[in-house]
Amino acid sequence: MEGKVIAVFGIANHRSIAFGISQALREAGATLALNYQNERMGRSLDKIADRLGDPWRRECDVTSEEAVAGFFEAVREEFGGLDGIVHSVATAKREELGGSFTETSWEGYELAQHVSAYSLIRLCRHGAPLMEGRGGSVIAMTYHGSVKAVPNYNVMGVAKAALESSVRYLASDLGPRGIRVNAVSAGPIRTLSASGVGGFTSILDQVAEKAPLRRNVTTEDVGRAARFLLSEDAAGITGQVLYVDAGFSVMGL
Ligand code: 1JT
């Protein structure tokens, strides 16, 4: 990944999936451009930035068209172009990750869709011009609750279904410009987001018991798979969802 510039969206702390991906990319010699959502998240990113070689970073709320345009303009000024984008951003109201799916509010649905799914389209719209003619690669993080009804995942499952479908449409749209778009479907990982989910420990234990590999996945596992999709080794792969879940999703019972 030497000489490649990759924009990574979604590092909240050292437990973040985006942090694991960033470390894997850096180990392979990539140059990183990171976002943070707001000033507070910027300060928490400052504390772990040294572990990623103090990379270039800029505030960018993915729900703002202007902020995303500004981020990629700044990347163009700093690096002159871009080779990849990592989308590892999602939000849902806590009360909607649990309880009755039928009670999902429009506000909660809209928020989950905007932050977790539509934002990928926005990143591609503004990022694709910087990747033109460089064989760009985009990845987005997803979860199996997009294709199966997983208790409590609720509104996020619908947002991830939209995200995975968007990956296919973006792959179709951007393929002729030499840009690949894929998703990585990770097994459950204890991140800051997941810590707000009731019963998450039990979810992790059930996966470790039932998955073919008899363990949970780590951000390092996900990081290496993500790096593969961002690299030339995956030059023939686009529009796919690659499962990194210790095999859990292939089990029938
Ligand atoms: C969000 C959260 C997106 C948790 C997420 C997520 N994608 C995966 N997880 C972990 C998870 C959560 C549940 C689950 C399995 C995995 C929380 C904040 C909003 C975004 O249920 C089996 C509920």
py3Dmol code that shows the C-alpha trace and the ligand (Angstrom):
import py3Dmol

protein = """\
ATOM      1  CA  MET A   1       0.000   0.000   0.000  1.00  0.00           C
ATOM      2  CA  GLU A   2       3.128   2.172  -0.268  1.00  0.00           C
ATOM      3  CA  GLY A   3       2.280   5.530  -1.869  1.00  0.00           C
ATOM      4  CA  LYS A   4      -1.484   5.030  -1.520  1.00  0.00           C
ATOM      5  CA  VAL A   5      -3.605   7.671   0.223  1.00  0.00           C
ATOM      6  CA  ILE A   6      -6.663   6.280   2.033  1.00  0.00           C
ATOM      7  CA  ALA A   7      -9.402   8.395   3.667  1.00  0.00           C
ATOM      8  CA  VAL A   8     -10.772   6.704   6.793  1.00  0.00           C
ATOM      9  CA  PHE A   9     -14.121   7.787   8.269  1.00  0.00           C
ATOM     10  CA  GLY A  10     -15.226   6.578  11.693  1.00  0.00           C
ATOM     11  CA  ILE A  11     -12.411   6.337  14.246  1.00  0.00           C
ATOM     12  CA  ALA A  12     -13.917   7.112  17.686  1.00  0.00           C
ATOM     13  CA  ASN A  13     -11.184   5.458  19.803  1.00  0.00           C
ATOM     14  CA  HIS A  14      -8.592   2.647  19.798  1.00  0.00           C
ATOM     15  CA  ARG A  15     -11.360   0.012  19.865  1.00  0.00           C
ATOM     16  CA  SER A  16     -12.984   1.290  16.655  1.00  0.00           C
ATOM     17  CA  ILE A  17     -13.084  -0.997  13.625  1.00  0.00           C
ATOM     18  CA  ALA A  18     -11.775   1.985  11.641  1.00  0.00           C
ATOM     19  CA  PHE A  19      -8.752   2.096  14.000  1.00  0.00           C
ATOM     20  CA  GLY A  20      -7.981  -1.578  13.283  1.00  0.00           C
ATOM     21  CA  ILE A  21      -8.277  -0.934   9.554  1.00  0.00           C
ATOM     22  CA  SER A  22      -6.045   2.154   9.831  1.00  0.00           C
ATOM     23  CA  GLN A  23      -3.361   0.186  11.681  1.00  0.00           C
ATOM     24  CA  ALA A  24      -3.398  -2.565   9.040  1.00  0.00           C
ATOM     25  CA  LEU A  25      -3.133   0.043   6.275  1.00  0.00           C
ATOM     26  CA  ARG A  26      -0.283   1.840   7.994  1.00  0.00           C
ATOM     27  CA  GLU A  27       1.636  -1.420   8.531  1.00  0.00           C
ATOM     28  CA  ALA A  28       1.501  -1.812   4.740  1.00  0.00           C
ATOM     29  CA  GLY A  29       2.841   1.704   4.188  1.00  0.00           C
ATOM     30  CA  ALA A  30      -0.363   3.591   3.307  1.00  0.00           C
ATOM     31  CA  THR A  31      -0.793   7.309   4.018  1.00  0.00           C
ATOM     32  CA  LEU A  32      -3.940   8.049   6.040  1.00  0.00           C
ATOM     33  CA  ALA A  33      -6.416  10.952   5.950  1.00  0.00           C
ATOM     34  CA  LEU A  34      -8.834  10.719   8.885  1.00  0.00           C
ATOM     35  CA  ASN A  35     -12.113  12.419   9.718  1.00  0.00           C
ATOM     36  CA  TYR A  36     -13.576  13.229  13.111  1.00  0.00           C
ATOM     37  CA  GLN A  37     -17.206  14.140  13.683  1.00  0.00           C
ATOM     38  CA  ASN A  38     -16.782  17.216  15.879  1.00  0.00           C
ATOM     39  CA  GLU A  39     -14.304  19.020  18.185  1.00  0.00           C
ATOM     40  CA  ARG A  40     -14.840  16.581  21.044  1.00  0.00           C
ATOM     41  CA  MET A  41     -14.158  13.554  18.821  1.00  0.00           C
ATOM     42  CA  GLY A  42     -11.149  15.441  17.432  1.00  0.00           C
ATOM     43  CA  ARG A  43      -9.667  15.666  20.929  1.00  0.00           C
ATOM     44  CA  SER A  44     -10.161  11.952  21.541  1.00  0.00           C
ATOM     45  CA  LEU A  45      -8.582  11.208  18.146  1.00  0.00           C
ATOM     46  CA  ASP A  46      -5.595  13.412  19.114  1.00  0.00           C
ATOM     47  CA  LYS A  47      -4.914  11.052  22.036  1.00  0.00           C
ATOM     48  CA  ILE A  48      -4.450   7.969  19.848  1.00  0.00           C
ATOM     49  CA  ALA A  49      -3.092   9.631  16.697  1.00  0.00           C
ATOM     50  CA  ASP A  50       0.516   8.820  17.631  1.00  0.00           C
ATOM     51  CA  ARG A  51      -0.348   5.100  17.349  1.00  0.00           C
ATOM     52  CA  LEU A  52      -1.135   5.768  13.687  1.00  0.00           C
ATOM     53  CA  GLY A  53       1.937   7.925  13.008  1.00  0.00           C
ATOM     54  CA  ASP A  54       0.174  11.262  13.669  1.00  0.00           C
ATOM     55  CA  PRO A  55      -1.773  11.243  10.371  1.00  0.00           C
ATOM     56  CA  TRP A  56      -3.465  14.181   8.620  1.00  0.00           C
ATOM     57  CA  ARG A  57      -6.982  14.701  10.000  1.00  0.00           C
ATOM     58  CA  ARG A  58      -9.912  17.093   9.619  1.00  0.00           C
ATOM     59  CA  GLU A  59     -13.371  17.634  11.103  1.00  0.00           C
ATOM     60  CA  CYS A  60     -16.112  16.231   8.880  1.00  0.00           C
ATOM     61  CA  ASP A  61     -19.692  15.431   9.879  1.00  0.00           C
ATOM     62  CA  VAL A  62     -20.876  12.979   7.205  1.00  0.00           C
ATOM     63  CA  THR A  63     -24.450  14.301   7.432  1.00  0.00           C
ATOM     64  CA  SER A  64     -23.279  17.642   5.997  1.00  0.00           C
ATOM     65  CA  GLU A  65     -22.868  17.961   2.226  1.00  0.00           C
ATOM     66  CA  GLU A  66     -20.644  21.039   2.727  1.00  0.00           C
ATOM     67  CA  ALA A  67     -18.456  19.326   5.315  1.00  0.00           C
ATOM     68  CA  VAL A  68     -17.879  16.295   3.074  1.00  0.00           C
ATOM     69  CA  ALA A  69     -17.135  18.533   0.059  1.00  0.00           C
ATOM     70  CA  GLY A  70     -14.710  20.520   2.242  1.00  0.00           C
ATOM     71  CA  PHE A  71     -13.004  17.368   3.512  1.00  0.00           C
ATOM     72  CA  PHE A  72     -12.248  16.055   0.019  1.00  0.00           C
ATOM     73  CA  GLU A  73     -11.193  19.512  -1.236  1.00  0.00           C
ATOM     74  CA  ALA A  74      -8.706  19.613   1.636  1.00  0.00           C
ATOM     75  CA  VAL A  75      -7.494  16.082   0.769  1.00  0.00           C
ATOM     76  CA  ARG A  76      -6.942  17.214  -2.838  1.00  0.00           C
ATOM     77  CA  GLU A  77      -4.916  20.219  -1.661  1.00  0.00           C
ATOM     78  CA  GLU A  78      -2.851  18.125   0.763  1.00  0.00           C
ATOM     79  CA  PHE A  79      -2.248  14.947  -1.290  1.00  0.00           C
ATOM     80  CA  GLY A  80      -3.305  15.763  -4.876  1.00  0.00           C
ATOM     81  CA  GLY A  81      -5.572  12.704  -5.090  1.00  0.00           C
ATOM     82  CA  LEU A  82      -6.899   9.633  -3.323  1.00  0.00           C
ATOM     83  CA  ASP A  83      -6.692   5.829  -3.665  1.00  0.00           C
ATOM     84  CA  GLY A  84      -9.347   4.616  -1.261  1.00  0.00           C
ATOM     85  CA  ILE A  85     -12.149   5.402   1.175  1.00  0.00           C
ATOM     86  CA  VAL A  86     -13.116   3.509   4.347  1.00  0.00           C
ATOM     87  CA  HIS A  87     -16.706   4.075   5.577  1.00  0.00           C
ATOM     88  CA  SER A  88     -17.050   2.878   9.176  1.00  0.00           C
ATOM     89  CA  VAL A  89     -19.797   5.188  10.437  1.00  0.00           C
ATOM     90  CA  ALA A  90     -23.200   4.286  11.884  1.00  0.00           C
ATOM     91  CA  THR A  91     -25.737   5.667  14.348  1.00  0.00           C
ATOM     92  CA  ALA A  92     -29.078   4.617  15.746  1.00  0.00           C
ATOM     93  CA  LYS A  93     -31.080   5.941  18.678  1.00  0.00           C
ATOM     94  CA  ARG A  94     -30.395   3.668  21.625  1.00  0.00           C
ATOM     95  CA  GLU A  95     -34.117   3.025  22.248  1.00  0.00           C
ATOM     96  CA  GLU A  96     -34.468   1.659  18.701  1.00  0.00           C
ATOM     97  CA  LEU A  97     -31.694  -0.954  19.109  1.00  0.00           C
ATOM     98  CA  GLY A  98     -33.967  -3.135  21.182  1.00  0.00           C
ATOM     99  CA  GLY A  99     -37.653  -3.428  21.861  1.00  0.00           C
ATOM    100  CA  SER A 100     -40.293  -3.727  19.190  1.00  0.00           C
ATOM    101  CA  PHE A 101     -39.212  -3.037  15.580  1.00  0.00           C
ATOM    102  CA  THR A 102     -42.834  -2.113  14.822  1.00  0.00           C
ATOM    103  CA  GLU A 103     -42.395   0.930  17.091  1.00  0.00           C
ATOM    104  CA  THR A 104     -39.516   2.333  14.973  1.00  0.00           C
ATOM    105  CA  SER A 105     -40.009   6.097  14.682  1.00  0.00           C
ATOM    106  CA  TRP A 106     -39.579   8.002  11.418  1.00  0.00           C
ATOM    107  CA  GLU A 107     -36.967  10.222  13.109  1.00  0.00           C
ATOM    108  CA  GLY A 108     -35.003   7.140  14.222  1.00  0.00           C
ATOM    109  CA  TYR A 109     -35.316   5.520  10.796  1.00  0.00           C
ATOM    110  CA  GLU A 110     -34.215   8.697   9.018  1.00  0.00           C
ATOM    111  CA  LEU A 111     -31.243   9.232  11.363  1.00  0.00           C
ATOM    112  CA  ALA A 112     -30.012   5.643  10.940  1.00  0.00           C
ATOM    113  CA  GLN A 113     -30.365   5.850   7.155  1.00  0.00           C
ATOM    114  CA  HIS A 114     -28.694   9.256   6.879  1.00  0.00           C
ATOM    115  CA  VAL A 115     -25.634   8.545   9.018  1.00  0.00           C
ATOM    116  CA  SER A 116     -25.208   4.840   8.272  1.00  0.00           C
ATOM    117  CA  ALA A 117     -26.251   4.435   4.609  1.00  0.00           C
ATOM    118  CA  TYR A 118     -26.756   7.674   2.661  1.00  0.00           C
ATOM    119  CA  SER A 119     -23.395   8.991   3.876  1.00  0.00           C
ATOM    120  CA  LEU A 120     -21.617   6.331   1.766  1.00  0.00           C
ATOM    121  CA  ILE A 121     -23.215   7.737  -1.389  1.00  0.00           C
ATOM    122  CA  ARG A 122     -22.149  11.247  -0.339  1.00  0.00           C
ATOM    123  CA  LEU A 123     -18.539  10.156   0.339  1.00  0.00           C
ATOM    124  CA  CYS A 124     -18.405   8.491  -3.081  1.00  0.00           C
ATOM    125  CA  ARG A 125     -19.875  11.546  -4.848  1.00  0.00           C
ATOM    126  CA  HIS A 126     -17.176  13.830  -3.459  1.00  0.00           C
ATOM    127  CA  GLY A 127     -14.357  11.284  -3.252  1.00  0.00           C
ATOM    128  CA  ALA A 128     -14.646   9.637  -6.679  1.00  0.00           C
ATOM    129  CA  PRO A 129     -13.229  12.624  -8.637  1.00  0.00           C
ATOM    130  CA  LEU A 130     -10.024  12.370  -6.565  1.00  0.00           C
ATOM    131  CA  MET A 131      -9.663   8.651  -7.373  1.00  0.00           C
ATOM    132  CA  GLU A 132     -10.239   9.032 -11.130  1.00  0.00           C
ATOM    133  CA  GLY A 133      -7.580   7.158 -13.111  1.00  0.00           C
ATOM    134  CA  ARG A 134      -5.897   5.757  -9.981  1.00  0.00           C
ATOM    135  CA  GLY A 135      -7.894   2.526  -9.572  1.00  0.00           C
ATOM    136  CA  GLY A 136      -9.690   3.604  -6.401  1.00  0.00           C
ATOM    137  CA  SER A 137     -11.280   1.269  -3.864  1.00  0.00           C
ATOM    138  CA  VAL A 138     -14.095   2.025  -1.419  1.00  0.00           C
ATOM    139  CA  ILE A 139     -15.155  -0.189   1.490  1.00  0.00           C
ATOM    140  CA  ALA A 140     -18.095   0.086   3.886  1.00  0.00           C
ATOM    141  CA  MET A 141     -18.671  -1.799   7.135  1.00  0.00           C
ATOM    142  CA  THR A 142     -21.837  -3.850   7.539  1.00  0.00           C
ATOM    143  CA  TYR A 143     -23.385  -6.586   9.682  1.00  0.00           C
ATOM    144  CA  HIS A 144     -25.440  -9.747   8.978  1.00  0.00           C
ATOM    145  CA  GLY A 145     -28.528  -8.113  10.563  1.00  0.00           C
ATOM    146  CA  SER A 146     -29.000  -6.599   7.067  1.00  0.00           C
ATOM    147  CA  VAL A 147     -30.090  -9.937   5.557  1.00  0.00           C
ATOM    148  CA  LYS A 148     -31.529 -11.795   8.567  1.00  0.00           C
ATOM    149  CA  ALA A 149     -33.806 -10.541  11.346  1.00  0.00           C
ATOM    150  CA  VAL A 150     -31.388 -10.419  14.293  1.00  0.00           C
ATOM    151  CA  PRO A 151     -33.144  -9.649  17.601  1.00  0.00           C
ATOM    152  CA  ASN A 152     -32.624  -6.001  18.676  1.00  0.00           C
ATOM    153  CA  TYR A 153     -30.603  -4.945  15.603  1.00  0.00           C
ATOM    154  CA  ASN A 154     -33.860  -3.522  14.247  1.00  0.00           C
ATOM    155  CA  VAL A 155     -33.536  -0.174  12.452  1.00  0.00           C
ATOM    156  CA  MET A 156     -29.785  -0.732  11.924  1.00  0.00           C
ATOM    157  CA  GLY A 157     -30.580  -3.905   9.976  1.00  0.00           C
ATOM    158  CA  VAL A 158     -32.683  -1.889   7.555  1.00  0.00           C
ATOM    159  CA  ALA A 159     -29.964   0.768   7.284  1.00  0.00           C
ATOM    160  CA  LYS A 160     -27.311  -1.909   6.605  1.00  0.00           C
ATOM    161  CA  ALA A 161     -29.572  -3.462   3.937  1.00  0.00           C
ATOM    162  CA  ALA A 162     -29.689  -0.039   2.251  1.00  0.00           C
ATOM    163  CA  LEU A 163     -25.914   0.278   2.661  1.00  0.00           C
ATOM    164  CA  GLU A 164     -25.233  -3.123   1.051  1.00  0.00           C
ATOM    165  CA  SER A 165     -27.586  -2.356  -1.829  1.00  0.00           C
ATOM    166  CA  SER A 166     -25.892   1.037  -2.238  1.00  0.00           C
ATOM    167  CA  VAL A 167     -22.547  -0.793  -2.488  1.00  0.00           C
ATOM    168  CA  ARG A 168     -23.894  -2.703  -5.503  1.00  0.00           C
ATOM    169  CA  TYR A 169     -25.308   0.412  -7.212  1.00  0.00           C
ATOM    170  CA  LEU A 170     -22.137   2.396  -6.515  1.00  0.00           C
ATOM    171  CA  ALA A 171     -20.027  -0.483  -7.868  1.00  0.00           C
ATOM    172  CA  SER A 172     -22.129  -0.409 -11.042  1.00  0.00           C
ATOM    173  CA  ASP A 173     -21.938   3.378 -11.313  1.00  0.00           C
ATOM    174  CA  LEU A 174     -18.232   3.854 -10.513  1.00  0.00           C
ATOM    175  CA  GLY A 175     -16.830   0.671 -12.094  1.00  0.00           C
ATOM    176  CA  PRO A 176     -16.446   2.295 -15.535  1.00  0.00           C
ATOM    177  CA  ARG A 177     -14.232   4.950 -13.870  1.00  0.00           C
ATOM    178  CA  GLY A 178     -12.008   2.200 -12.418  1.00  0.00           C
ATOM    179  CA  ILE A 179     -13.357   2.549  -8.881  1.00  0.00           C
ATOM    180  CA  ARG A 180     -14.337  -0.576  -6.904  1.00  0.00           C
ATOM    181  CA  VAL A 181     -16.885  -0.564  -4.065  1.00  0.00           C
ATOM    182  CA  ASN A 182     -17.278  -3.432  -1.570  1.00  0.00           C
ATOM    183  CA  ALA A 183     -18.545  -4.103   1.950  1.00  0.00           C
ATOM    184  CA  VAL A 184     -17.013  -6.014   4.855  1.00  0.00           C
ATOM    185  CA  SER A 185     -19.574  -7.771   7.052  1.00  0.00           C
ATOM    186  CA  ALA A 186     -17.943  -8.125  10.455  1.00  0.00           C
ATOM    187  CA  GLY A 187     -19.059 -10.358  13.287  1.00  0.00           C
ATOM    188  CA  PRO A 188     -19.951  -8.509  16.513  1.00  0.00           C
ATOM    189  CA  ILE A 189     -17.039  -6.630  18.130  1.00  0.00           C
ATOM    190  CA  ARG A 190     -17.039  -4.751  21.452  1.00  0.00           C
ATOM    191  CA  THR A 191     -16.620  -1.155  20.238  1.00  0.00           C
ATOM    192  CA  LEU A 192     -17.867   2.120  21.710  1.00  0.00           C
ATOM    193  CA  SER A 193     -21.060   1.827  19.605  1.00  0.00           C
ATOM    194  CA  ALA A 194     -21.649  -1.759  20.709  1.00  0.00           C
ATOM    195  CA  SER A 195     -21.146  -0.874  24.390  1.00  0.00           C
ATOM    196  CA  GLY A 196     -24.532   0.867  24.335  1.00  0.00           C
ATOM    197  CA  VAL A 197     -26.287  -2.342  23.248  1.00  0.00           C
ATOM    198  CA  GLY A 198     -27.963  -4.285  26.066  1.00  0.00           C
ATOM    199  CA  GLY A 199     -26.928  -7.950  26.269  1.00  0.00           C
ATOM    200  CA  PHE A 200     -23.962  -7.477  23.936  1.00  0.00           C
ATOM    201  CA  THR A 201     -21.778  -9.799  26.034  1.00  0.00           C
ATOM    202  CA  SER A 202     -24.306 -12.592  25.525  1.00  0.00           C
ATOM    203  CA  ILE A 203     -24.257 -11.948  21.735  1.00  0.00           C
ATOM    204  CA  LEU A 204     -20.448 -12.257  21.721  1.00  0.00           C
ATOM    205  CA  ASP A 205     -20.573 -15.467  23.796  1.00  0.00           C
ATOM    206  CA  GLN A 206     -23.178 -17.081  21.532  1.00  0.00           C
ATOM    207  CA  VAL A 207     -21.092 -16.317  18.435  1.00  0.00           C
ATOM    208  CA  ALA A 208     -17.900 -17.677  20.014  1.00  0.00           C
ATOM    209  CA  GLU A 209     -19.755 -20.877  20.930  1.00  0.00           C
ATOM    210  CA  LYS A 210     -21.430 -21.475  17.547  1.00  0.00           C
ATOM    211  CA  ALA A 211     -19.076 -20.007  14.922  1.00  0.00           C
ATOM    212  CA  PRO A 212     -16.970 -22.548  12.986  1.00  0.00           C
ATOM    213  CA  LEU A 213     -13.770 -20.913  14.278  1.00  0.00           C
ATOM    214  CA  ARG A 214     -15.180 -20.976  17.873  1.00  0.00           C
ATOM    215  CA  ARG A 215     -14.168 -17.392  18.588  1.00  0.00           C
ATOM    216  CA  ASN A 216     -15.155 -13.783  17.995  1.00  0.00           C
ATOM    217  CA  VAL A 217     -13.437 -11.685  15.371  1.00  0.00           C
ATOM    218  CA  THR A 218     -11.100  -8.810  16.231  1.00  0.00           C
ATOM    219  CA  THR A 219     -10.543  -5.407  14.673  1.00  0.00           C
ATOM    220  CA  GLU A 220      -7.192  -6.863  13.471  1.00  0.00           C
ATOM    221  CA  ASP A 221      -9.046  -9.630  11.553  1.00  0.00           C
ATOM    222  CA  VAL A 222     -11.291  -7.014   9.976  1.00  0.00           C
ATOM    223  CA  GLY A 223      -8.353  -4.680   9.311  1.00  0.00           C
ATOM    224  CA  ARG A 224      -6.458  -7.258   7.266  1.00  0.00           C
ATOM    225  CA  ALA A 225      -9.539  -8.194   5.178  1.00  0.00           C
ATOM    226  CA  ALA A 226     -10.302  -4.516   4.597  1.00  0.00           C
ATOM    227  CA  ARG A 227      -6.700  -3.913   3.517  1.00  0.00           C
ATOM    228  CA  PHE A 228      -7.032  -6.770   1.002  1.00  0.00           C
ATOM    229  CA  LEU A 229     -10.126  -5.184  -0.581  1.00  0.00           C
ATOM    230  CA  LEU A 230      -8.354  -1.811  -0.710  1.00  0.00           C
ATOM    231  CA  SER A 231      -5.289  -3.353  -2.375  1.00  0.00           C
ATOM    232  CA  GLU A 232      -4.453  -4.437  -5.933  1.00  0.00           C
ATOM    233  CA  ASP A 233      -4.884  -8.051  -4.803  1.00  0.00           C
ATOM    234  CA  ALA A 234      -8.644  -7.393  -5.000  1.00  0.00           C
ATOM    235  CA  ALA A 235      -8.477  -5.655  -8.407  1.00  0.00           C
ATOM    236  CA  GLY A 236     -11.159  -7.959  -9.851  1.00  0.00           C
ATOM    237  CA  ILE A 237     -13.593  -7.672  -6.938  1.00  0.00           C
ATOM    238  CA  THR A 238     -16.391  -5.098  -6.803  1.00  0.00           C
ATOM    239  CA  GLY A 239     -19.970  -4.942  -5.494  1.00  0.00           C
ATOM    240  CA  GLN A 240     -19.353  -7.758  -2.991  1.00  0.00           C
ATOM    241  CA  VAL A 241     -20.019  -8.262   0.700  1.00  0.00           C
ATOM    242  CA  LEU A 242     -17.056 -10.100   2.284  1.00  0.00           C
ATOM    243  CA  TYR A 243     -17.928 -11.808   5.597  1.00  0.00           C
ATOM    244  CA  VAL A 244     -15.312 -11.617   8.352  1.00  0.00           C
ATOM    245  CA  ASP A 245     -17.335 -13.358  11.059  1.00  0.00           C
ATOM    246  CA  ALA A 246     -15.418 -16.519  12.061  1.00  0.00           C
ATOM    247  CA  GLY A 247     -17.927 -18.335   9.821  1.00  0.00           C
ATOM    248  CA  PHE A 248     -20.961 -17.689  12.046  1.00  0.00           C
ATOM    249  CA  SER A 249     -23.312 -16.763   9.173  1.00  0.00           C
ATOM    250  CA  VAL A 250     -22.875 -20.073   7.304  1.00  0.00           C
ATOM    251  CA  MET A 251     -24.395 -22.121  10.134  1.00  0.00           C
ATOM    252  CA  GLY A 252     -28.013 -23.266   9.747  1.00  0.00           C
ATOM    253  CA  LEU A 253     -28.576 -23.998  13.415  1.00  0.00           C
TER     254      LEU A 253
END
"""
ligand_1 = """\
23
1JT
C -24.444 0.525 15.593
C -24.368 -0.020 16.876
C -24.138 -0.248 14.485
C -23.975 -1.321 17.042
C -23.674 -2.098 15.936
C -23.748 -1.570 14.661
N -23.409 -2.538 13.792
C -23.118 -3.638 14.486
N -23.282 -3.382 15.773
C -23.054 -4.309 16.845
C -24.254 -5.165 17.082
C -25.387 -4.649 17.676
C -26.487 -5.477 17.903
C -26.417 -6.795 17.555
C -25.274 -7.297 16.971
C -24.201 -6.476 16.739
C -24.723 0.771 18.086
C -24.846 2.239 17.830
C -25.529 2.534 16.554
C -24.808 1.938 15.381
O -27.512 -7.559 17.802
C -27.392 -8.941 17.664
C -27.725 -4.940 18.535
"""
view = py3Dmol.view(width=600, height=400)
view.addModel(protein, "pdb")
view.setStyle({"model": 0}, {"cartoon": {"style": "trace"}})
view.addModel(ligand_1, "xyz")
view.setStyle({"model": 1}, {"stick": {}})
view.zoomTo()
view.show()
